[in-house]
Amino acid sequence: MILTAQQPQLRMSVVVAETASELQTHVAAWESLGANAIEPNPFYEPWMLLPALRHLGAQSRLIFVLIYGSDASHEHGDVLCGLFPLELRPRYRSLPLPYLRLWKHDYCFLCTPLLRTGYSLPALRAFFDWAVSAANDRGIVEFGFVPAEGCFHDCLQQCLGSKDWPVFHSMQYSRPFLLKPANPEQYLRDALSPKSISTLGRHSRRLSEIANLEFASLQTSGDVRSWIQTFLELEASGWKGQAGTAMNCRENHRDFLESIVTAAFDRKQVQMEALLIGARQVAARCCLRSGRGLFVFKVAFDEHYARYSPGMLLEVECIRRLSAETDIDWADSCAAPDHPMWGRLWKQRRAIETVAVATKGVFSRRTISVMPTARNWYLALRRLSRLDRQTGSVL
């Protein structure tokens, strides 16, 4: 399915793929797009999105909108300028209103569409041209879990500023974020109280009394499969394993992790670190690289040693080592805003939001138009309800 949009010296074509095999034909152009995106997002790069589709996408109705640009001045002719993985949902907030949203599976912690540097604005405009065309029968597009600041945010605001479409900012929060510290020791002294630093030092000494305590990282010549298996076993050794939510407890989730970490290792886009007592891992984390950023994907620790804070000890060492990285400038925790570890250690914050846009249809536009007012009334009623309960308890 192809729709074209003409602009001065730039012709945009929209290609809609519906299967993994159709997507596979675009991988070379997709790789180039991921490497030249205005904002990096490993979760939408082909080495991660295709395994997600294969292992996690069976229950979702998905389409993939690819924006190609043909610029006469570009030496390579047609170039992939945008990629939007979309899920077709039947109901918007319990209303019988089908809509589109950026696909977010269980292990996707950022949904920024891939837009090529130098082509981002015309590519996003071409996407919206497709959204209002007869090729799309849904009147609402939801951009969930995208940055509330930065290049994509500015591009989106510029596009929407020229439209009269209703827009609803349904969610915004800030999660821990880390800019590479020039002086990690000073950074840690600023981030942690003297008492916390003293406690961590005591924990480190106690662990060292049990056996040799050391930091290890997956090397380019390392055994990635052994690291993956050890990580899966460590995560499943605690409450997640007992609850059946560890990745090792579900075959498709385990296969997904093995696929993406192996692919990222081959591309030098994975970073795995661990804290060891003797030969035993007591804490580990798996991070993904994209652009000049690092994304924390999964962490695990041995609950038998929980009183010694092995996860915190590992993270402190990772902060120290991050300062020596030459190709990483920042790290995204991909965590909840009140995470007990990153909330303390990482002092910067990254704003994340969800934005719904009604591109066409009377019902869709009216629904999105009234959502801010409906939310305000809902929050006001909740406050009144809490006040009534508090007053009742006093009386």
C-alpha positions, 0 to 999 in steps of 0.5 A, spaced: 500 500 500 503 506 497 501 513 498 505 519 495 506 526 498 509 532 494 513 537 497 518 542 494 524 538 491 522 532 496 517 526 494 515 522 500 512 515 499 508 511 505 509 504 505 505 500 509 507 493 511 503 488 515 508 482 516 515 480 518 516 478 511 514 484 508 518 488 514 524 484 512 525 487 505 526 494 508 532 492 513 538 495 510 534 502 509 532 501 516 539 499 519 541 506 516 535 510 519 536 507 526 543 509 525 541 516 523 535 518 527 534 524 530 533 520 537 536 513 538 531 508 540 534 501 540 527 498 541 525 500 534 531 498 531 530 492 526 535 487 531 530 488 536 523 489 533 523 483 529 524 478 534 519 482 538 514 481 533 516 474 532 516 472 540 511 477 543 507 480 537 502 474 536 496 477 540 497 484 537 494 487 530 500 491 528 502 495 522 508 498 520 508 505 516 515 506 513 516 513 510 521 514 504 523 520 501 526 521 494 530 527 494 534 529 487 540 532 491 541 525 495 546 521 492 543 515 494 536 516 491 530 514 495 532 514 503 528 511 509 526 517 513 521 514 518 518 508 521 512 508 525 510 501 528 503 501 530 498 497 534 490 497 531 486 497 538 479 496 538 477 501 544 479 508 546 479 508 553 473 504 554 469 507 548 467 503 542 472 507 538 478 504 534 485 507 534 492 507 532 497 507 538 505 506 537 506 499 539 509 497 546 510 490 548 512 488 555 519 490 554 519 496 550 520 502 554 521 507 549 516 508 543 519 514 539 518 513 532 525 513 528 525 519 524 532 521 520 536 527 521 535 532 516 528 529 514 524 528 520 519 534 519 517 532 512 517 525 514 512 526 520 508 530 516 507 525 510 505 520 516 500 525 518 498 525 511 497 518 511 493 518 517 488 523 514 487 519 508 482 513 506 488 508 507 487 509 514 480 508 517 482 510 524 481 517 527 485 517 533 493 516 533 496 515 540 504 517 541 505 513 547 511 513 552 515 518 547 520 524 550 516 530 552 522 534 550 528 534 545 528 533 537 522 528 536 517 532 541 519 539 538 518 536 531 511 533 533 509 540 536 511 543 530 507 539 526 501 539 530 501 547 531 499 547 523 493 543 524 486 544 528 486 537 530 484 536 538 490 533 542 490 530 549 496 529 553 494 523 557 500 522 561 507 525 563 512 523 568 519 523 569 524 517 570 531 517 572 536 519 567 544 520 568 549 524 564 556 522 564 559 525 570 566 528 569 568 526 576 564 520 578 567 520 585 564 527 586 558 525 583 557 520 588 558 524 594 553 529 591 548 523 590 548 519 596 549 521 604 555 520 607 551 515 611 549 511 605 556 511 602 559 509 609 553 503 609 555 501 602 563 501 604 561 496 609 557 492 605 562 491 600 567 489 606 562 484 608 561 481 601 569 481 600 569 477 607 565 471 604 569 470 598 573 475 593 568 480 590 569 483 583 566 486 577 566 483 571 563 485 564 561 482 557 567 482 553 567 483 545 570 476 545 566 473 551 561 467 551 555 471 550 550 465 551 553 463 558 552 470 560 545 470 557 543 463 561 546 466 567 542 472 567 536 468 566 537 464 572 539 469 576 533 473 575 528 467 576 532 465 582 528 470 586 520 472 587 520 473 579 521 466 579 516 464 584 511 468 581 512 466 574 514 473 571 521 472 570 523 471 563 526 464 564 519 462 566 516 463 559 519 460 553 517 466 548 520 471 553 526 467 554 527 466 546 526 474 545 532 475 550 536 470 547 535 473 540 536 480 542 542 480 546 545 475 541 544 480 535 546 486 540 552 483 542 554 482 534 553 489 533 556 491 539 550 494 542 549 490 548 553 492 555 552 486 560 556 487 567 555 483 574 558 483 581 561 476 583 562 473 589 568 468 587 565 465 581 557 467 583 554 472 580 550 476 585 547 482 581 547 483 574 544 488 569 543 488 561 543 495 557 542 496 550 546 501 546 544 506 541 547 512 538 551 515 544 546 513 549 545 507 554 538 504 555 538 499 562 534 493 559 534 488 565 537 488 572 537 482 577 540 480 583 541 474 588 536 475 594 540 471 599 545 477 599 539 482 599 541 485 605 548 487 602 545 491 597 549 488 591 544 491 586 546 498 589 554 496 589 554 494 582 550 500 580 555 505 583 561 501 580 557 502 573 557 509 574 564 510 575 566 506 569 561 510 565 565 516 566 571 512 562 566 511 556 568 515 550 562 513 546 556 514 551 554 521 553 548 519 557 544 513 560 536 512 561 534 508 566 527 506 563 525 505 570 519 508 574 520 515 577 520 512 584 525 507 583 528 505 590 535 505 586 536 509 580 531 514 584 537 515 589 543 515 584 541 518 578 539 525 579 537 528 572 530 526 569 527 525 563 520 527 561 516 521 558 509 523 555 503 520 552 499 524 546 493 522 543 491 526 536 484 526 533 486 526 525 479 525 523 472 523 524 467 527 528 466 522 534 474 522 534 475 529 534 469 530 540 472 525 544 479 527 544 476 535 545 473 533 551 478 528 554 482 534 558 475 537 561 473 529 563 480 528 566 479 535 570 473 533 573 475 526 575 481 528 579 476 533 582 471 528 584 477 524 587 480 529 591 473 530 594 472 523 595 478 523 599 476 529 603 470 526 605 473 520 607 478 524 611 473 528 614 468 522 616 474 519 619 475 525 624 468 525 625 
